[in-house]
Structure formats: structure tokens, C-alpha cells
Amino acid sequence: MPHASRDTAAESISLFGIDVRLTNLDGGYTVCFESHANDLDLGPLFDGLAGGVCHFIRLGYVIEGAVTFRIGERTETYSAGDAYLVPPGHVPIQHKGARLVEFSPTEELGQTIGVVMANVERGRTPLQLSSRK
């Protein structure tokens, strides 16, 4: 049975105070261990994807803090201890101090990371949100 931990993850991506450690698992899924150091709306990083939104499903668990997803006109916030399933068509809004574990389809995640990294190379940045109280 495949397994991974934050410490043994095969890859690492660190941008804008976002630290992601990820490993591709058997069966076409990737596990991501995330920590967030800033309050950020990641919307601008999805420019170039249809509708400017993320098109893969996310299954996750909030270890610490909170994470929000904008899905159309509504937002959903998940806090420490919450498990979640976010459908395609969303934008992540990250909160300082959050730690998450997420599972996503490997192929779709890889395509999205490619678009995000191309946007970063072009100078796109996430939106810095006001400090939360």
C-alpha cells in the first residue's frame, strides 16, 4: 500500500509563503501536505484555466487553522478538524497558520500546477488579503 508523510514527500513547492509537499500515489491520486504563512486569494494564479478556476476535485482535512474555497458566488470555509470535498470550479483562499492534507487527481493537479507556475514566471501573484482578527 503506498504511503507518504510531510517529511517523506517526493516533491516540494514553496511560493508566497505557501509550502506544499507532495507525493504521487498509486491509483492516480496525489497527496499534498500544505502549510500557509499568509492570507492569500489564489485566483490570479489560475488565469489561463477555463473560467479562471481550478478544475479538479479536492478531498482534504484541516489539521490547523482554516481554508476557504470560492465556488461560484458562494464561499465555504473549513476549520481545524474538518474534512472536506471541494468540487471542480473553485478558487482556494488560504489563511495564515493553516495546515492541510489534500488528495487530488494526479493528472489534473499536474496540469493546474503547470498553469500556476507559468503565471508565476510571468509575474502574477496571489491577492494579499487583509489580516484576519
C-alpha atoms as an extended CHARMM CRD file, in Angstrom:
* protein
*
       133  EXT
         1         1  MET       CA              0.0000000000        0.0000000000        0.0000000000  PROA      1               0.0000000000
         2         2  PRO       CA              1.5250000000        3.3730000000       -0.9790000000  PROA      2               0.0000000000
         3         3  HSD       CA              2.0230000000        5.9520000000        1.7210000000  PROA      3               0.0000000000
         4         4  ALA       CA              3.6530000000        9.3180000000        2.3080000000  PROA      4               0.0000000000
         5         5  SER       CA              4.2020000000       11.8680000000        5.0370000000  PROA      5               0.0000000000
         6         6  ARG       CA              5.1540000000       15.5260000000        5.0370000000  PROA      6               0.0000000000
         7         7  ASP       CA              8.7300000000       14.5250000000        5.8660000000  PROA      7               0.0000000000
         8         8  THR       CA              8.9960000000       11.8630000000        3.1440000000  PROA      8               0.0000000000
         9         9  ALA       CA              7.1440000000       13.6680000000        0.3280000000  PROA      9               0.0000000000
        10        10  ALA       CA              8.8410000000       13.3040000000       -3.0510000000  PROA      10              0.0000000000
        11        11  GLU       CA              8.4330000000       16.9280000000       -4.1990000000  PROA      11              0.0000000000
        12        12  SER       CA              8.2350000000       20.3760000000       -2.6420000000  PROA      12              0.0000000000
        13        13  ILE       CA              6.8350000000       23.6750000000       -3.9080000000  PROA      13              0.0000000000
        14        14  SER       CA              7.2920000000       26.8880000000       -1.9020000000  PROA      14              0.0000000000
        15        15  LEU       CA              5.8330000000       30.1730000000       -3.1570000000  PROA      15              0.0000000000
        16        16  PHE       CA              4.3590000000       33.2580000000       -1.4850000000  PROA      16              0.0000000000
        17        17  GLY       CA              4.5020000000       31.6460000000        1.9790000000  PROA      17              0.0000000000
        18        18  ILE       CA              2.7620000000       28.5180000000        0.7130000000  PROA      18              0.0000000000
        19        19  ASP       CA              4.6890000000       25.3160000000        1.4110000000  PROA      19              0.0000000000
        20        20  VAL       CA              3.4050000000       22.2020000000       -0.3700000000  PROA      20              0.0000000000
        21        21  ARG       CA              4.9990000000       18.7740000000       -0.0500000000  PROA      21              0.0000000000
        22        22  LEU       CA              3.5160000000       16.2550000000       -2.4700000000  PROA      22              0.0000000000
        23        23  THR       CA              3.7670000000       12.6320000000       -3.4970000000  PROA      23              0.0000000000
        24        24  ASN       CA              2.0220000000       10.8040000000       -6.3260000000  PROA      24              0.0000000000
        25        25  LEU       CA              0.2800000000        7.6970000000       -5.0200000000  PROA      25              0.0000000000
        26        26  ASP       CA             -0.8190000000        4.5990000000       -6.8920000000  PROA      26              0.0000000000
        27        27  GLY       CA             -4.3040000000        4.8450000000       -8.3680000000  PROA      27              0.0000000000
        28        28  GLY       CA             -3.9250000000        8.2790000000       -9.9340000000  PROA      28              0.0000000000
        29        29  TYR       CA             -4.0370000000       10.4650000000       -6.8260000000  PROA      29              0.0000000000
        30        30  THR       CA             -1.5320000000       12.8560000000       -5.2740000000  PROA      30              0.0000000000
        31        31  VAL       CA             -1.3450000000       13.6770000000       -1.5830000000  PROA      31              0.0000000000
        32        32  CYS       CA             -0.3510000000       17.2520000000       -0.6790000000  PROA      32              0.0000000000
        33        33  PHE       CA              0.7700000000       18.3810000000        2.7800000000  PROA      33              0.0000000000
        34        34  GLU       CA              0.3170000000       22.1590000000        2.9020000000  PROA      34              0.0000000000
        35        35  SER       CA              1.1580000000       24.9770000000        5.2950000000  PROA      35              0.0000000000
        36        36  HSD       CA              0.1980000000       28.6040000000        4.7250000000  PROA      36              0.0000000000
        37        37  ALA       CA              2.0990000000       31.6020000000        6.1120000000  PROA      37              0.0000000000
        38        38  ASN       CA             -0.1270000000       34.3400000000        4.6280000000  PROA      38              0.0000000000
        39        39  ASP       CA             -3.7580000000       35.2120000000        3.9310000000  PROA      39              0.0000000000
        40        40  LEU       CA             -3.9820000000       34.8710000000        0.1350000000  PROA      40              0.0000000000
        41        41  ASP       CA             -6.6110000000       34.6680000000       -2.6020000000  PROA      41              0.0000000000
        42        42  LEU       CA             -5.0080000000       32.4260000000       -5.2150000000  PROA      42              0.0000000000
        43        43  GLY       CA             -7.4060000000       33.4790000000       -8.0030000000  PROA      43              0.0000000000
        44        44  PRO       CA             -4.8350000000       35.3580000000      -10.1360000000  PROA      44              0.0000000000
        45        45  LEU       CA             -2.6730000000       32.2390000000      -10.3420000000  PROA      45              0.0000000000
        46        46  PHE       CA             -5.4650000000       30.3830000000      -12.1760000000  PROA      46              0.0000000000
        47        47  ASP       CA             -5.5220000000       32.8040000000      -15.1320000000  PROA      47              0.0000000000
        48        48  GLY       CA             -5.4180000000       30.7050000000      -18.2860000000  PROA      48              0.0000000000
        49        49  LEU       CA             -7.6260000000       27.9440000000      -16.9150000000  PROA      49              0.0000000000
        50        50  ALA       CA            -11.2170000000       27.9190000000      -18.2090000000  PROA      50              0.0000000000
        51        51  GLY       CA            -13.1810000000       30.4200000000      -16.1230000000  PROA      51              0.0000000000
        52        52  GLY       CA            -10.0670000000       31.2610000000      -14.0810000000  PROA      52              0.0000000000
        53        53  VAL       CA            -10.8630000000       28.4630000000      -11.6240000000  PROA      53              0.0000000000
        54        54  CYS       CA             -9.3790000000       25.1640000000      -10.5140000000  PROA      54              0.0000000000
        55        55  HSD       CA            -10.8800000000       22.1790000000      -12.3630000000  PROA      55              0.0000000000
        56        56  PHE       CA            -10.0520000000       19.2210000000      -10.1320000000  PROA      56              0.0000000000
        57        57  ILE       CA            -11.6980000000       17.7740000000       -7.0550000000  PROA      57              0.0000000000
        58        58  ARG       CA            -10.0270000000       18.2630000000       -3.6730000000  PROA      58              0.0000000000
        59        59  LEU       CA            -10.5430000000       15.9280000000       -0.7410000000  PROA      59              0.0000000000
        60        60  GLY       CA             -8.9070000000       17.2990000000        2.3580000000  PROA      60              0.0000000000
        61        61  TYR       CA             -8.5460000000       17.5830000000        6.0920000000  PROA      61              0.0000000000
        62        62  VAL       CA             -7.6920000000       20.7470000000        8.0520000000  PROA      62              0.0000000000
        63        63  ILE       CA             -5.0930000000       19.9630000000       10.7070000000  PROA      63              0.0000000000
        64        64  GLU       CA             -4.7670000000       23.5290000000       11.9820000000  PROA      64              0.0000000000
        65        65  GLY       CA             -6.2880000000       26.9120000000       11.1090000000  PROA      65              0.0000000000
        66        66  ALA       CA             -8.7330000000       27.2740000000        8.2320000000  PROA      66              0.0000000000
        67        67  VAL       CA             -9.0440000000       27.2900000000        4.4440000000  PROA      67              0.0000000000
        68        68  THR       CA            -11.7500000000       28.8450000000        2.2690000000  PROA      68              0.0000000000
        69        69  PHE       CA            -12.8810000000       27.9820000000       -1.2500000000  PROA      69              0.0000000000
        70        70  ARG       CA            -14.8010000000       30.3190000000       -3.5470000000  PROA      70              0.0000000000
        71        71  ILE       CA            -17.1970000000       28.2150000000       -5.6260000000  PROA      71              0.0000000000
        72        72  GLY       CA            -19.1820000000       30.4250000000       -7.9820000000  PROA      72              0.0000000000
        73        73  GLU       CA            -20.9090000000       33.0920000000       -5.8960000000  PROA      73              0.0000000000
        74        74  ARG       CA            -20.5330000000       31.3280000000       -2.5450000000  PROA      74              0.0000000000
        75        75  THR       CA            -17.6370000000       30.6180000000       -0.2090000000  PROA      75              0.0000000000
        76        76  GLU       CA            -17.0890000000       27.6240000000        2.0460000000  PROA      76              0.0000000000
        77        77  THR       CA            -14.6800000000       27.7860000000        4.9820000000  PROA      77              0.0000000000
        78        78  TYR       CA            -13.3170000000       24.6970000000        6.6980000000  PROA      78              0.0000000000
        79        79  SER       CA            -11.5990000000       24.8130000000       10.0920000000  PROA      79              0.0000000000
        80        80  ALA       CA             -9.3180000000       22.5690000000       12.1420000000  PROA      80              0.0000000000
        81        81  GLY       CA            -10.8350000000       19.1100000000       12.4190000000  PROA      81              0.0000000000
        82        82  ASP       CA            -12.9780000000       19.4620000000        9.2790000000  PROA      82              0.0000000000
        83        83  ALA       CA            -12.7890000000       17.0550000000        6.3620000000  PROA      83              0.0000000000
        84        84  TYR       CA            -13.9320000000       18.4590000000        3.0150000000  PROA      84              0.0000000000
        85        85  LEU       CA            -14.6790000000       17.6500000000       -0.5950000000  PROA      85              0.0000000000
        86        86  VAL       CA            -14.4920000000       20.6260000000       -2.9490000000  PROA      86              0.0000000000
        87        87  PRO       CA            -15.8270000000       20.1470000000       -6.4900000000  PROA      87              0.0000000000
        88        88  PRO       CA            -14.1520000000       21.3900000000       -9.6670000000  PROA      88              0.0000000000
        89        89  GLY       CA            -14.7590000000       25.0940000000      -10.3900000000  PROA      89              0.0000000000
        90        90  HSD       CA            -13.2680000000       26.6450000000       -7.2560000000  PROA      90              0.0000000000
        91        91  VAL       CA            -10.6000000000       29.1270000000       -6.1480000000  PROA      91              0.0000000000
        92        92  PRO       CA             -8.6560000000       28.4810000000       -2.9140000000  PROA      92              0.0000000000
        93        93  ILE       CA             -8.3520000000       31.2630000000       -0.3480000000  PROA      93              0.0000000000
        94        94  GLN       CA             -5.6100000000       30.4500000000        2.1130000000  PROA      94              0.0000000000
        95        95  HSD       CA             -5.3670000000       31.6230000000        5.7070000000  PROA      95              0.0000000000
        96        96  LYS       CA             -2.2020000000       32.2620000000        7.6900000000  PROA      96              0.0000000000
        97        97  GLY       CA             -1.3520000000       29.4180000000       10.0490000000  PROA      97              0.0000000000
        98        98  ALA       CA             -3.3280000000       26.7490000000        8.2020000000  PROA      98              0.0000000000
        99        99  ARG       CA             -2.0310000000       23.2150000000        7.8040000000  PROA      99              0.0000000000
       100       100  LEU       CA             -3.8760000000       20.8180000000        5.4820000000  PROA      100             0.0000000000
       101       101  VAL       CA             -3.6650000000       17.4080000000        3.8920000000  PROA      101             0.0000000000
       102       102  GLU       CA             -5.3260000000       17.1230000000        0.4640000000  PROA      102             0.0000000000
       103       103  PHE       CA             -5.8290000000       14.3700000000       -2.0960000000  PROA      103             0.0000000000
       104       104  SER       CA             -6.3680000000       15.3090000000       -5.7570000000  PROA      104             0.0000000000
       105       105  PRO       CA             -6.2510000000       13.5390000000       -9.1380000000  PROA      105             0.0000000000
       106       106  THR       CA             -2.5980000000       13.4900000000      -10.2250000000  PROA      106             0.0000000000
       107       107  GLU       CA             -3.1220000000       14.3580000000      -13.9020000000  PROA      107             0.0000000000
       108       108  GLU       CA             -5.4300000000       17.3410000000      -13.3070000000  PROA      108             0.0000000000
       109       109  LEU       CA             -3.2860000000       18.6070000000      -10.4370000000  PROA      109             0.0000000000
       110       110  GLY       CA             -0.1770000000       18.4590000000      -12.6320000000  PROA      110             0.0000000000
       111       111  GLN       CA             -1.8720000000       20.4200000000      -15.4150000000  PROA      111             0.0000000000
       112       112  THR       CA             -3.0090000000       23.0680000000      -12.9360000000  PROA      112             0.0000000000
       113       113  ILE       CA              0.4340000000       23.3570000000      -11.3400000000  PROA      113             0.0000000000
       114       114  GLY       CA              1.8470000000       23.9200000000      -14.8450000000  PROA      114             0.0000000000
       115       115  VAL       CA             -0.5160000000       26.8670000000      -15.4130000000  PROA      115             0.0000000000
       116       116  VAL       CA              0.1780000000       28.2920000000      -11.9410000000  PROA      116             0.0000000000
       117       117  MET       CA              3.9560000000       28.1190000000      -12.4250000000  PROA      117             0.0000000000
       118       118  ALA       CA              3.6840000000       29.7600000000      -15.8730000000  PROA      118             0.0000000000
       119       119  ASN       CA              1.6870000000       32.5890000000      -14.2790000000  PROA      119             0.0000000000
       120       120  VAL       CA              4.3220000000       32.9910000000      -11.5570000000  PROA      120             0.0000000000
       121       121  GLU       CA              7.0490000000       33.1870000000      -14.2230000000  PROA      121             0.0000000000
       122       122  ARG       CA              5.0200000000       35.9770000000      -15.8910000000  PROA      122             0.0000000000
       123       123  GLY       CA              4.9360000000       37.8900000000      -12.6050000000  PROA      123             0.0000000000
       124       124  ARG       CA              1.4040000000       37.0300000000      -11.4750000000  PROA      124             0.0000000000
       125       125  THR       CA              0.9190000000       36.9330000000       -7.7110000000  PROA      125             0.0000000000
       126       126  PRO       CA             -1.9470000000       35.9570000000       -5.4250000000  PROA      126             0.0000000000
       127       127  LEU       CA             -4.0040000000       38.6970000000       -3.8140000000  PROA      127             0.0000000000
       128       128  GLN       CA             -2.8250000000       39.5530000000       -0.3070000000  PROA      128             0.0000000000
       129       129  LEU       CA             -5.8510000000       39.6680000000        1.9960000000  PROA      129             0.0000000000
       130       130  SER       CA             -6.2380000000       41.9660000000        4.9850000000  PROA      130             0.0000000000
       131       131  SER       CA             -5.1460000000       40.4720000000        8.2780000000  PROA      131             0.0000000000
       132       132  ARG       CA             -7.8550000000       38.4200000000        9.9350000000  PROA      132             0.0000000000
       133       133  LYS       CA             -8.7000000000       39.1660000000       13.5350000000  PROA      133             0.0000000000
